[in-house]
Amino acid sequence: MIIGLHLLAFVLYATAWVLQLRGFRRGREPGISGVTVAGAGLAVHAAGLLLYALSYRSLPLVGLGPASSSLALFISLFALAASVRTDLRAAGLFLLPLVLLLLGEAVVVGIEPTGRQIAFRGPWFVLHVSAIFIGYAGLAAASAAAIMYVFQFRALKRKEFGSVFGFFPALDSLDRLNKVGLAVGFPALSVGLLAGWSWTLTFGRGLALDKPGTILGIVTWGAYLVAITARSRPGPRGERAAVISALAFLVTLVAFLALQITAREAGFFL
Amino acid sequence: MDAATIALVGLSHHTASIELRERVYVDSASLRDTVRRMMESTAIHECVVLSTCNRTEFYLHAADPASAEAVAIGTVAARAGMSPAEVETCLYHRHGHEGVLHLFRVAAGLDSLVVGEAEILGQVGDAYELGLSLPESVGPVLHRLFQSAQAVGGAVRSETSLGRGAASIPSAAVRLAAKVFGSLEGRSAMVIGAGEMGITTLRCLLSEGISDVLVANRTLDRARETVAQIGGRAISLEDVWEEISDVDILVTSTSAAEPVVARDKLESSRGQVGSPLVVLDIALPRDVEPGVGGLPGIFLYNIDDLHKVVGATEEARRAEAAPAETLVADHATRFWRWYRSREVGPLIKGLRAHGEAVRLAELERLLLGLDGLSESDRDRIEAATRRLLNKLLHPSTVALRQAAADPNAINFLDRLREELGLAAVSPRSEGVMEEEIEGSGPTNGSVATESEEANETRS
């Protein structure tokens, strides 16, 4: 049933993305249909995770499958929250593939407890993982906005009034989404890292710098610190901030993939 | 048949780059001289020049169209700084009915980059008005042609949906600004040049929530007049550089021959301003140096860019343009019938004169052989021959009027002209001729007017 709900959510998200792609191809501003379908996907997805929590009496935060699904839910929430503003519906074009990737991974590896649930519990752990996920989701939204900003900026500068011009939001709206994403994501990531550190202290251990999850968190935190700093410099900041935000996302993605490949516990470090 | 016809030589956004259009553009100051020089040619009977940012067209009524067109090509070449052969590649030519149809399509907005735009109708009217103010520039043919064009433009806008929600340069300007700023609520705008297009654009921006407006003009009084109508603050051109750092949208619409916004000056005035500046240069020649677009945080768009923005919308409108095209074609056919019928008028008159001469000669012969007829009998015979002649000529007159609009009937009409010994029509005496035509015909002698033609077409 849990897998079934996840599969249904996957199909709905995929449909929403296809609708977004169609709108993009036509160069028209996104309609309500894509948002509605994505919203239905979010509801089904949330139901699947709720069923997990009820079935296993544990939050879906531990293990690659449940953790990926939870992170996908947070990103989907951000996409839908952005879509409340009509001009930001297009954010789904970049956020939904991330959701699909994470949800697909969860379905493939299985959405089941790993047997380590006893070790990974308690308020510090829940705060740590939840905050990290909110941080990643916020930063994903900021990055999606940044990437769209770069494309829209270039379309406007080069006077290319095609799909990007028609479908992507206004530069100012994208800049605001980037700002909100950073404003929510960066503190949440910081809190998550601090909570994780505090949590390891309860075991009498320091900051686990040898753990892939810790490395990823610190790399991401550093990359986004640079992105926030770029926003505060004087002069026309829009494109510069967007490019740095997009690069920060790229750095995070590369770090994630490198750690997945090199770390022995790759399937677990999330 | 007379060789005089309506001829058109022109270039537009379809055939020429913005740079060439800028060079060929005839501003209102030099328009009079241009028309006057063209009218010096004996080949040209009438001339109206329509020059806008998108097109420069010479509408001619000429006895010798080839020579008249050569004069127009020479004028365009001189303005473009090119040889006539070089400029010819960017020109189009229309003759007769095709020329009429072209002007009607232009007036209806069907030939505009932004299909259905309303500005062109006013510009057609302005070109005609200017022609009227010049001696002998507008005669009976172009007078009727341009009046009909304005009527067609109005009819298309009132009778079809082409004009409804039509994209325009100002609305394209708003869309571009909105793609940078999102909502325009609370943004500031400056207009340099209080011309019609600039103010129309400003009105569009105001309707989107622009709150702070500055109007700069060469003459401060004109700027003050404008702000009195639409609000905002009037400033002189010298104050532009002090105020520009607080502006989000800059609209330039002057008639200056040289750019009024230089890259270096704008760069130093904006300094390290963090927010972007959208520069909408809707003037021709351009008011803003092209290099301004390369400055960080500045988005520069000229008139061609604005046209591109609404390109997609235009495609959709093209699909809706079919009823307008039908209406325009109908009016062009009606006009062409009138044009040809004014040429066939002398033929009808000649035919009637010939018939009358034959009638009188035959009547005289008849009466000579009939002695002893009373005066009343003679009158009755005279009236009977007159009625007979009218009844015989009526179908011929109708057929001639119809033949006037038929290109295949030219040889027939020429032959008839020869048979009747009639001379070619003098275009400069058409006003008199029209009155004469009105007085001839089968019963009351009138040749179909445009309204009658319309009734015929409808029936």
Interface residues (C-beta under 8 A of the other chain):
Chain A: G27 D87 Q152 L156 K157 K159 F161 F165 G166 P169 A170 L171 D172 S173 R176 P234 G235 P236 R237 G238 E239
Chain B: L176 A178 K179 V180 F181 G182 S183 Q272 V273 G274 S275 P276 G293 P296 G297 F299 Y301 D305 K308 V309 G311 A312
